[in-house]
Amino acid sequence: MKKDEIEEVLRETFKPDILSIVDYSEEHSGHAGNPEGSGGTHFRIRLYTPLFKGKSLLEQHRLVYNCLQEFFQTGLHALHLETGFLEEK
Protein backbone atom coordinates (compact mmCIF):
# COMPACT_ATOMS: atom_id res chain seq x y z
CA MET A 1 0.00 0.00 0.00
CA LYS A 2 1.44 3.35 -1.05
CA LYS A 3 0.48 5.14 2.18
CA ASP A 4 2.52 2.67 4.25
CA GLU A 5 5.47 2.97 1.88
CA ILE A 6 5.35 6.77 2.04
CA GLU A 7 5.18 6.66 5.83
CA GLU A 8 8.20 4.36 6.00
CA VAL A 9 10.29 6.60 3.75
CA LEU A 10 9.33 9.76 5.65
CA ARG A 11 10.05 8.17 9.04
CA GLU A 12 13.45 6.90 7.91
CA THR A 13 14.42 10.19 6.27
CA PHE A 14 13.11 12.80 8.71
CA LYS A 15 12.81 11.02 12.10
CA PRO A 16 9.66 13.09 12.76
CA ASP A 17 8.17 14.06 16.10
CA ILE A 18 4.76 14.15 14.40
CA LEU A 19 3.72 12.36 11.23
CA SER A 20 0.20 11.79 9.97
CA ILE A 21 -0.81 10.78 6.48
CA VAL A 22 -4.34 10.79 5.08
CA ASP A 23 -5.20 9.39 1.65
CA TYR A 24 -7.84 11.68 0.16
CA SER A 25 -7.67 10.25 -3.35
CA GLU A 26 -11.40 9.42 -3.35
CA GLU A 27 -12.17 13.15 -3.37
CA HIS A 28 -10.46 13.32 -6.78
CA SER A 29 -11.93 10.20 -8.36
CA GLY A 30 -12.32 10.72 -12.10
CA HIS A 31 -10.08 13.81 -12.18
CA ALA A 32 -6.91 14.02 -14.26
CA GLY A 33 -4.70 12.90 -11.37
CA ASN A 34 -6.96 9.98 -10.47
CA PRO A 35 -8.95 9.01 -13.58
CA GLU A 36 -9.59 5.43 -12.48
CA GLY A 37 -10.68 6.38 -8.97
CA SER A 38 -7.95 4.33 -7.36
CA GLY A 39 -6.29 5.26 -4.07
CA GLY A 40 -2.75 6.40 -3.50
CA THR A 41 -2.76 9.49 -5.69
CA HIS A 42 -3.54 12.34 -3.25
CA PHE A 43 -2.27 12.64 0.34
CA ARG A 44 -2.44 15.12 3.21
CA ILE A 45 0.81 14.91 5.16
CA ARG A 46 1.51 16.56 8.51
CA LEU A 47 5.24 16.33 9.25
CA TYR A 48 7.08 17.98 12.14
CA THR A 49 10.77 17.27 12.57
CA PRO A 50 13.77 19.01 14.15
CA LEU A 51 15.45 18.76 10.73
CA PHE A 52 13.21 21.60 9.52
CA LYS A 53 14.48 24.09 12.10
CA GLY A 54 16.00 27.09 10.34
CA LYS A 55 14.51 26.14 6.97
CA SER A 56 11.88 28.16 5.14
CA LEU A 57 8.51 26.61 4.38
CA LEU A 58 9.54 26.33 0.72
CA GLU A 59 12.75 24.49 1.69
CA GLN A 60 10.77 22.13 3.94
CA HIS A 61 8.32 21.31 1.17
CA ARG A 62 11.11 20.80 -1.37
CA LEU A 63 12.77 18.31 0.98
CA VAL A 64 9.53 16.32 1.27
CA TYR A 65 8.85 16.39 -2.48
CA ASN A 66 12.43 15.34 -3.25
CA CYS A 67 12.18 12.51 -0.72
CA LEU A 68 9.00 11.21 -2.37
CA GLN A 69 10.08 11.67 -6.00
CA GLU A 70 9.95 7.93 -6.75
CA PHE A 71 6.27 7.87 -5.75
CA PHE A 72 5.43 10.67 -8.19
CA GLN A 73 6.85 8.47 -10.93
CA THR A 74 4.51 5.62 -9.96
CA GLY A 75 1.14 7.35 -9.60
CA LEU A 76 1.33 9.87 -6.75
CA HIS A 77 -0.26 13.05 -8.09
CA ALA A 78 -0.59 15.62 -5.28
CA LEU A 79 0.42 16.41 -1.71
CA HIS A 80 -1.17 18.79 0.77
CA LEU A 81 1.64 19.50 3.23
CA GLU A 82 1.74 20.90 6.74
CA THR A 83 5.37 21.00 7.88
CA GLY A 84 7.46 22.53 10.62
CA PHE A 85 9.19 21.74 13.89
CA LEU A 86 7.66 21.44 17.34
CA GLU A 87 9.19 24.61 18.80
CA GLU A 88 6.92 26.53 16.38
CA LYS A 89 3.73 25.17 17.98
C-alpha positions in Angstrom: 0.0 0.0 0.0 1.4 3.3 -1.1 0.5 5.1 2.2 2.5 2.7 4.3 5.5 3.0 1.9 5.4 6.8 2.0 5.2 6.7 5.8 8.2 4.4 6.0 10.3 6.6 3.7 9.3 9.8 5.6 10.1 8.2 9.0 13.5 6.9 7.9 14.4 10.2 6.3 13.1 12.8 8.7 12.8 11.0 12.1 9.7 13.1 12.8 8.2 14.1 16.1 4.8 14.1 14.4 3.7 12.4 11.2 0.2 11.8 10.0 -0.8 10.8 6.5 -4.3 10.8 5.1 -5.2 9.4 1.7 -7.8 11.7 0.2 -7.7 10.2 -3.3 -11.4 9.4 -3.4 -12.2 13.2 -3.4 -10.5 13.3 -6.8 -11.9 10.2 -8.4 -12.3 10.7 -12.1 -10.1 13.8 -12.2 -6.9 14.0 -14.3 -4.7 12.9 -11.4 -7.0 10.0 -10.5 -8.9 9.0 -13.6 -9.6 5.4 -12.5 -10.7 6.4 -9.0 -7.9 4.3 -7.4 -6.3 5.3 -4.1 -2.8 6.4 -3.5 -2.8 9.5 -5.7 -3.5 12.3 -3.3 -2.3 12.6 0.3 -2.4 15.1 3.2 0.8 14.9 5.2 1.5 16.6 8.5 5.2 16.3 9.3 7.1 18.0 12.1 10.8 17.3 12.6 13.8 19.0 14.2 15.4 18.8 10.7 13.2 21.6 9.5 14.5 24.1 12.1 16.0 27.1 10.3 14.5 26.1 7.0 11.9 28.2 5.1 8.5 26.6 4.4 9.5 26.3 0.7 12.7 24.5 1.7 10.8 22.1 3.9 8.3 21.3 1.2 11.1 20.8 -1.4 12.8 18.3 1.0 9.5 16.3 1.3 8.8 16.4 -2.5 12.4 15.3 -3.3 12.2 12.5 -0.7 9.0 11.2 -2.4 10.1 11.7 -6.0 10.0 7.9 -6.8 6.3 7.9 -5.7 5.4 10.7 -8.2 6.9 8.5 -10.9 4.5 5.6 -10.0 1.1 7.4 -9.6 1.3 9.9 -6.8 -0.3 13.1 -8.1 -0.6 15.6 -5.3 0.4 16.4 -1.7 -1.2 18.8 0.8 1.6 19.5 3.2 1.7 20.9 6.7 5.4 21.0 7.9 7.5 22.5 10.6 9.2 21.7 13.9 7.7 21.4 17.3 9.2 24.6 18.8 6.9 26.5 16.4 3.7 25.2 18.0 
